[in-house]
């Protein structure tokens, strides 16, 4: 894909830099669309009137009837503002959804790297599972776990080489990508009409930012950058 050739090198260079660039582009797009699909003068007037009403309400703290009337006007202004901004969200909703889907599909997990041990779980209703490991995959350990009459065959594996590995398991095949780059095959394979119910390649979640032990993934990092860029761009573009 063309987008992969543009985006993936940024993330492979530096996760935070890559996410910052994606968040900047997405936030700039949504901010510009918002500015030119909404009546900025009307929004400015509504915000000014809302602020005046809020200040006015402070003078009627002891007059509940008047205070309720002012709060009703404030709610009316908020609803009017929401109706104006809703049109803009209709234009940006789909593109931003595509961005989230792309990020979730490519940057949720760490890749399985060569010379690093990883695990493969085979969920089944049968204790005996047939599988065949290719030559480039070395078996370290096998554990059979029983949970409520269901079985998990846990394989600890390692590979010295990069590339796509296809493991035949019973009547299906499971794909694992060994790579130094941020890329991976779908780790979970759901299976029906078989004694195997699920095959799972165990990945660690990909950490973008580590704040004193608080590990933040793609979604939290995107939100943080989006908030920062939104504040800056709204001021630069004079967006209400």
HUMO-V886392 format. One record per pair of residues at least 6 apart in sequence whose C-alpha atoms are under 7 Angstrom apart, sorted by the first residue. I is the first residue (numbers start at 1). J is the second residue. Records with the same first field share a line. If there is no record, write none. Layout:
I=J + J
//
This chain:
10=18
11=18
12=181 + 182
15=208
16=208
19=222
20=225
23=222 + 225 + 226
24=226 + 229
27=226 + 229 + 230
30=92
33=88
34=88
35=239
37=88
38=84 + 85 + 88
40=240
43=81 + 240
44=240
46=77
50=74 + 77
53=70 + 74
57=67 + 70
60=66 + 67
61=67
106=183
107=206 + 218
108=205 + 206 + 218
109=203 + 204 + 205 + 206
110=182 + 203 + 204 + 205 + 206
111=179 + 181 + 182 + 183 + 184
112=177 + 178 + 179
113=178 + 179 + 180
114=159 + 160 + 161 + 162 + 178 + 179
115=158 + 159 + 160
116=158
117=156 + 157 + 158
118=156 + 157 + 158 + 202
119=154 + 155 + 156 + 157 + 201 + 202
120=154 + 155 + 156 + 200 + 201 + 202
121=152 + 153 + 154 + 155 + 199 + 200 + 201
122=152 + 153 + 154 + 198 + 199 + 200
123=151 + 152 + 153 + 196 + 197 + 198 + 199
124=150 + 151 + 152 + 195 + 196 + 197
125=149 + 150 + 151 + 195 + 196
126=151 + 195
127=151
129=170
130=169 + 170
131=168 + 169 + 170
132=167 + 168 + 169
133=167
134=167
136=159 + 160 + 161
137=157 + 158 + 159
138=157 + 158 + 159
139=156 + 157 + 158
140=156 + 157
141=155 + 156
142=154 + 155 + 156
143=153 + 154 + 155
144=151 + 152 + 153 + 154
145=151 + 152 + 153
146=152
162=178 + 179
163=177 + 178 + 179
164=175 + 176 + 177 + 178
165=175 + 176 + 177
166=173 + 174 + 175 + 176
167=173 + 174 + 175
168=174
175=185
176=185
177=184 + 185
187=200 + 201 + 202
188=199 + 200 + 201
189=198 + 199 + 200
190=197 + 198 + 199
191=197 + 198
206=217
207=215 + 216 + 217
208=216 + 217 + 218 + 221
209=215 + 216 + 221
210=216
//
